[in-house]
């Protein structure tokens, strides 16, 4: 691993760790973790598989700084790290090409539904409260519409913003 990769990994890990720390000690919860996902995603794009080091370092710092298995650590580990990895794997599927955009939208929708179900199971396991009863009252189809309304625009914004950041910083990644 050369010096440039080490530097990119360290900078992205520091940015990701700061996002998790901000989330742990302020009332703002989701936006810093989206920034965490963006830092991990950019690290993957800059250094490839070594981006896992960024996620591991940021998660280790999040674990120790946020007090162990806190809600911030669990959200970061279960939701935002896998999202960054999946976004990296789907980076070639952009929303401006119809077929690729539909495929990416369907995959991200399925990912968000799976993550929501996993979060419901975790909530039941950690708190003993069965939140599936709430889902039954709301209705499964209403929940699918809600996830579609949230997941696809969120992923579009994430893809668009990180794509712009990567294009602006590409000359630095290439070493020019």
C-alpha positions in Angstrom: 0.0 0.0 0.0 1.6 3.3 -1.1 1.6 6.6 0.8 -1.2 8.1 -1.2 -3.6 5.3 -0.3 -2.7 5.4 3.3 -3.3 9.2 3.3 -6.7 8.9 1.6 -7.7 6.1 4.0 -6.6 8.1 7.0 -8.4 11.3 5.9 -11.6 9.5 5.1 -11.4 7.6 8.4 -11.0 10.8 10.3 -13.9 12.5 8.5 -16.1 9.4 9.0 -15.1 9.2 12.7 -15.9 12.9 13.2 -19.4 12.4 11.6 -20.1 9.6 14.1 -18.8 11.6 17.0 -21.1 14.5 16.0 -24.0 12.1 15.8 -23.2 10.6 19.2 -23.1 13.9 21.1 -25.6 16.2 19.3 -29.3 15.9 18.7 -28.6 15.5 15.0 -28.7 11.8 14.1 -29.2 10.9 10.5 -27.3 13.6 8.5 -23.9 13.0 10.1 -24.3 9.3 9.4 -25.1 10.0 5.8 -21.8 12.0 5.7 -20.1 9.0 7.3 -21.4 6.8 4.5 -20.2 9.4 1.9 -16.7 9.4 3.5 -16.6 5.6 3.4 -17.9 5.5 -0.1 -15.3 8.1 -1.3 -12.6 6.1 0.4 -13.7 3.0 -1.5 -13.6 5.0 -4.7 -10.2 6.4 -4.0 -8.4 3.3 -2.7 -10.6 0.4 -3.6 -10.9 -2.5 -1.1 -8.6 -0.6 1.3 -11.7 1.5 2.0 -12.7 -1.2 4.5 -9.9 0.1 6.7 -11.7 3.4 6.7 -14.9 1.8 7.9 -13.1 -0.4 10.5 -11.2 2.6 12.0 -14.3 4.8 12.0 -16.4 2.0 13.6 -13.7 1.3 16.2 -13.6 5.0 17.1 -17.4 5.2 17.2 -17.5 2.2 19.5 -15.1 3.7 22.0 -16.3 7.3 21.8 -20.1 6.7 21.8 -19.9 4.4 24.8 -20.0 0.9 23.4 -23.1 -0.5 21.8 -25.0 2.7 21.6 -27.7 3.6 19.2 -25.2 5.5 17.1 -22.8 2.6 16.9 -25.6 0.1 16.0 -27.1 2.5 13.3 -23.6 3.0 11.8 -22.8 -0.7 11.8 -26.1 -2.1 10.6 -27.4 0.6 8.2 -24.8 3.1 7.0 -21.7 1.0 6.5 -23.5 -1.6 4.4 -25.2 1.2 2.4 -21.8 2.7 1.6 -20.5 -0.7 0.5 -23.6 -1.4 -1.7 -23.4 2.1 -3.2 -19.8 1.5 -4.1 -20.7 -1.9 -5.7 -23.5 -0.1 -7.7 -21.4 3.0 -8.6 -21.6 2.3 -12.4 -25.4 2.3 -12.3 -26.4 5.9 -12.6 -29.9 7.4 -12.5 -29.5 9.3 -15.8 -29.6 6.1 -17.8 -33.1 4.7 -17.6 -32.3 1.0 -17.5 -29.4 1.4 -15.0 -31.4 3.8 -12.9 -34.3 1.4 -12.7 -32.0 -1.4 -11.7 -30.3 0.7 -9.1 -33.6 2.0 -7.7 -35.0 -1.5 -7.3 -31.8 -2.7 -5.6 -31.7 0.2 -3.3 -35.4 -0.1 -2.5 -34.9 -3.8 -1.7 -31.9 -2.9 0.5 -33.9 -0.2 2.4 -36.8 -2.7 3.0 -34.4 -5.3 4.2 -32.6 -2.9 6.5 -35.9 -1.7 7.9 -36.9 -5.3 8.7 -33.5 -5.9 10.3 -33.9 -2.8 12.4 -37.4 -4.0 13.5 -35.8 -7.3 14.5 -33.0 -5.6 16.3 -35.5 -3.3 18.1 -37.5 -6.4 19.2 -34.3 -8.2 20.4 -32.8 -5.2 22.2 -35.9 -3.6 23.8 -38.4 -6.5 23.8 -41.0 -4.3 22.1 -42.6 -5.9 19.1 -42.8 -3.1 16.5 -44.3 -5.4 13.9 -47.7 -4.8 15.5 -47.3 -1.1 14.4 -46.5 -2.3 10.9 -49.6 -4.4 10.9 -51.7 -1.4 11.9 -50.2 0.9 9.3 -50.3 -1.7 6.5 -47.6 -3.3 4.6 -48.4 -1.6 1.3 -48.4 1.8 2.9 -45.0 1.0 4.3 -43.7 -0.1 0.9 -44.9 3.3 -0.6 -43.2 5.1 2.3 -39.9 3.3 1.7 -40.1 3.9 -2.0 -40.7 7.6 -1.4 -37.7 7.8 1.0 -35.2 5.3 -0.4 -34.9 6.3 -4.0 -34.6 10.1 -3.6 -32.1 9.5 -0.7 -30.0 7.3 -2.9 -30.3 9.7 -5.8 -29.1 12.6 -3.7 -26.3 10.4 -2.2 -25.2 9.2 -5.7 -25.4 12.7 -7.2 -23.5 14.5 -4.4 -20.8 11.9 -4.1 -20.4 11.8 -7.9 -19.9 15.6 -7.9 -17.4 15.4 -5.1 -15.5 12.7 -6.8 -15.4 14.6 -10.1 -14.1 17.7 -8.3 -11.4 15.9 -6.5 -10.4 13.4 -9.2 -7.3 15.4 -10.1 -6.1 14.9 -6.6 -6.8 11.2 -6.6 -4.9 10.8 -9.9 -1.9 12.6 -8.4 -1.8 15.5 -10.8 
